[in-house]
Amino acid sequence: MALLITEKCINCDMCDPECPNDAITFGAEIYEIDPDKCTECVGHYEKPTCQSVCPITNCIIIDPERRETNDELLEKFVTLQGLA
């Protein structure tokens, strides 16, 4: 399950520096999350830091198009970190 930043985003820049996978970048109008890099912080933290620091309720949600199990997210983490 990659996360998705919705149109509620106010471009406050709180989420970008908190992402341990560098999955968040500024898009055409709002911040965006690269689903290939997003592990929902599995392997790093207990919960997604971007959601924790976002001042807007329900701005960062689970992407309904990119559902992944915790095992898949952990596998992605291992690959991104070069641990495999």
C-alpha positions as CSV (number, residue, x, y, z in Angstrom):
1,M,0.0,0.0,0.0
2,A,1.7,3.1,-1.1
3,L,0.4,6.3,0.3
4,L,-1.2,9.1,-1.7
5,I,-1.3,12.8,-1.1
6,T,-4.7,14.2,-1.9
7,E,-5.7,17.6,-3.3
8,K,-6.2,18.8,0.3
9,C,-2.4,19.3,0.3
10,I,-1.4,22.9,1.2
11,N,2.3,22.5,0.2
12,C,3.5,23.1,3.7
13,D,6.7,21.0,3.1
14,M,6.3,19.1,6.3
15,C,6.2,15.6,4.8
16,D,9.1,15.8,2.2
17,P,12.0,16.0,4.7
18,E,10.5,13.3,6.9
19,C,10.3,10.6,4.3
20,P,13.1,8.1,4.9
21,N,12.8,6.7,1.4
22,D,12.9,10.0,-0.5
23,A,9.6,9.1,-2.0
24,I,8.0,12.5,-1.7
25,T,8.6,15.3,-4.2
26,F,6.9,18.4,-5.3
27,G,4.8,17.7,-8.3
28,A,3.0,20.0,-10.8
29,E,0.7,21.5,-8.1
30,I,1.1,19.6,-4.9
31,Y,3.5,17.1,-3.3
32,E,3.4,13.6,-4.7
33,I,4.5,10.2,-3.4
34,D,6.4,7.8,-5.7
35,P,4.6,4.5,-5.1
36,D,7.7,2.5,-6.0
37,K,9.6,4.1,-3.1
38,C,6.9,4.3,-0.5
39,T,7.0,1.6,2.1
40,E,4.6,3.4,4.5
41,C,7.8,3.6,6.6
42,V,7.8,-0.2,7.2
43,G,11.4,-1.0,8.2
44,H,12.0,2.5,9.5
45,Y,9.1,3.5,11.8
46,E,5.9,2.1,13.4
47,K,3.7,4.4,11.3
48,P,4.1,6.6,8.3
49,T,6.0,9.8,9.3
50,C,4.4,11.9,6.5
51,Q,1.0,11.2,8.0
52,S,2.2,12.0,11.5
53,V,3.6,15.5,10.5
54,C,0.9,16.5,8.1
55,P,-1.3,19.3,9.5
56,I,-4.2,18.5,7.3
57,T,-6.5,15.7,8.4
58,N,-6.9,12.9,5.8
59,C,-4.5,14.6,3.4
60,I,-2.2,11.6,3.0
61,I,-4.2,8.4,2.5
62,I,-3.6,4.8,1.5
63,D,-3.6,4.7,-2.3
64,P,-6.6,2.6,-3.3
65,E,-4.8,1.7,-6.6
66,R,-1.6,0.4,-4.8
67,R,-2.5,-2.0,-2.1
68,E,0.4,-4.0,-0.7
69,T,0.8,-6.4,2.3
70,N,3.2,-5.6,5.1
71,D,5.4,-8.4,3.8
72,E,5.5,-6.7,0.4
73,L,6.3,-3.4,2.0
74,L,9.1,-5.0,4.0
75,E,10.5,-6.6,0.8
76,K,10.4,-3.2,-0.9
77,F,12.2,-1.7,2.1
78,V,14.9,-4.4,1.9
79,T,15.4,-3.8,-1.9
80,L,15.5,0.0,-1.5
81,Q,18.0,-0.2,1.3
82,G,20.2,-2.6,-0.7
83,L,20.0,-5.3,2.0
84,A,19.0,-8.1,-0.4
